[in-house]
Amino acid sequence: MACKITHRVNDQQIRFANRDAAERYADIMGGGVQNWVFTTVPNAERLAGPATATDLLAPKQAQRAHRGRP
């Protein structure tokens, strides 16, 4: 089931396909799971489409991330 995490300090929100992915991101990139609030995403919100890593990057970073891909 989809999961959304919200940072406790700056209210940044990120959606993931499942809780395992959300916990991994929070632990490795987000300073630890203790800094995030985990929420199950309702089906209606899930239909909007998942965010990808490049959606979170600045435009130049996204361009660099896509280099070498068809």
URCOR-V763799 format. One record per backbone hydrogen bond with DSSP energy under -0.5 kcal/mol. NH is the residue of the N-H (numbers start at 1). CO is the residue of the C=O. E is the energy in kcal/mol with one decimal. If there is no record, write none. Layout:
# URCOR-V763799
NH & CO & E
NH & CO & E
This chain:
# URCOR-V763799
3 & 16 & -2.2
4 & 39 & -3.2
5 & 14 & -2.9
6 & 37 & -2.1
7 & 12 & -2.7
8 & 35 & -2.8
11 & 7 & -1.2
14 & 5 & -2.2
16 & 3 & -3.0
22 & 18 & -1.7
23 & 19 & -3.0
24 & 20 & -2.2
25 & 21 & -2.4
26 & 22 & -2.6
27 & 23 & -2.4
28 & 24 & -2.6
29 & 25 & -2.6
30 & 25 & -1.7
32 & 26 & -3.0
35 & 32 & -1.8
36 & 33 & -1.6
37 & 6 & -2.6
39 & 4 & -2.6
41 & 2 & -1.9
46 & 42 & -1.8
47 & 43 & -1.4
48 & 45 & -1.3
49 & 46 & -1.7
55 & 52 & -0.8
56 & 52 & -0.7
56 & 53 & -1.0
57 & 54 & -0.7
62 & 58 & -2.4
63 & 59 & -2.1
64 & 60 & -2.0
65 & 61 & -2.1
66 & 62 & -1.3
67 & 63 & -0.6
67 & 64 & -0.8
69 & 66 & -1.9
